[in-house]
Amino acid sequence: MSPIEATPALPPKRLKMVLAIGAVLALAAVAAGLAVRASDYHQLVKWTDAQEVPTVSLLSPVVGEQGSTTLPGALQAWTDAPIHARVGGYVKRWNVDIGQTVKAGDVLAQIDTPELDQQESQARADLARAKARAHLAGIGKKRWSDLLASHSVSQQESDEKTGEAEAADADVQAAQAALDRIGALESFKTVVAPFPGTVTARNVDVGDLISADGGGSPLFRIADTQHMRLYVDVPQNLGDAVTPGMQVMLTVPEHPEQTYKATLAGRSGAVNTHSGSQLVQFAVDNARKDLMPGDYAQVTLPLKANRQLLTIPATAMLFRANGTQVAVLEAGNRVALHSIHIASDQGTTLVVDQGLKAGDRVIDHPTDSLAAGDQVQVAGGARAHTA
């Protein structure tokens, strides 16, 4: 067997150099690893802190803009009257039905009144009897006046005859008045339209028994729909928006694409204690007969500019135990909760008269967990909200 050759050993000086270089490389690797670890740690801490601070968007309230508000309204005929019978009897015939247009004086119905006819005959007989008595009393008065001139009767007897004649004349007048009253009632046998309009109800038929006390249903109902009255309950805080000669626009459900103009006709001048609003009346031209009595209307009421009113979107509102609030961003990006008073709720927007001031940075879409004093970060600059 041949002998194995031995590997020559490194010199001690060179061995120390190799070990030193290896130690330096190891230390550099450890230092690099620690640096990377520290950088990752700091980035994680920064990301965690950023996640703990919520991001919010801001808006600026609109100050004193002139706009409009929509209020519900009710339409009524300019003149609307129930037609009752003035005399009792039976319906002989009716001439008009619902939906027909009538003029003033048009005959609506005829009433047969046999009892009233008999009363008229009796009143005529009473008048004839009263006239006969008055004629006889007048003859007696003249005779006794002649006898008094010849001193054949006393003054007392002549005065008595004169009084009887005057009483008989009064009876004639009373009988004539009774006949005239019955004659006036006879004219009510013909039911006529008191004004031009449209028949909106007919509650009678041939043969119906009619009572003259007025306590039953009306025979007919007539409405003048050439012009309409629009009634709107305006909240107290919007009362100054109602000015003389103002005009509003309205729509009705059956004609959603059509708008109609109405002009102020009057206002109640008093606030209803139950609703906190005042009743305002507008006049509407209805020549085309598009509008109907009893219609529900959406009324657009123009508003005057008010520097004390601020408008914010409804999305900025918070419902808390302390009432309605909004979150306002103050110095240092700290949150403050302001209690507000809503002057008018217009659905997507709110008109605020207390709790906010011009220039406040209001947080939009605040989270339920947002509390006073919280630190937040802003996603973007404050934007102006348009009412």
Secondary structure, 3 states (H helix, E strand, C coil): CCCCCCCCCCCHHHHHHHHHHHHHHHHHHHHHHHHHHHHHHHHHHHHHHHHHCCEEEEEECEECCCCEEEEEEEEEEEEEEEECCCCCEEEEEECCCCCCEECCCCEEEEEECHHHHHHHHHHHHHHHHHHHHHHHHHHHHHHHHHHHHCCCCCHHHHHHHHHHHHHHHHHHHHHHHHHHHHHHHHHCCEEECCCCEEEEEECCCCCCEECCCCCCCCCEEEEEEEEEEEEEEEEHHHHHHCCCCCEEEEEECCEEEEEEEEEEEEECCCCCCCCCEEEEEEEEECCCCCCCCCCEEEEEEECCCCCCCEEEEHHHEEEECCEEEEEEEEHHHEEEEEECEEEEECCCEEEEEECCCCCCEEEECCCCCCCCCCECEECCCCEECCC
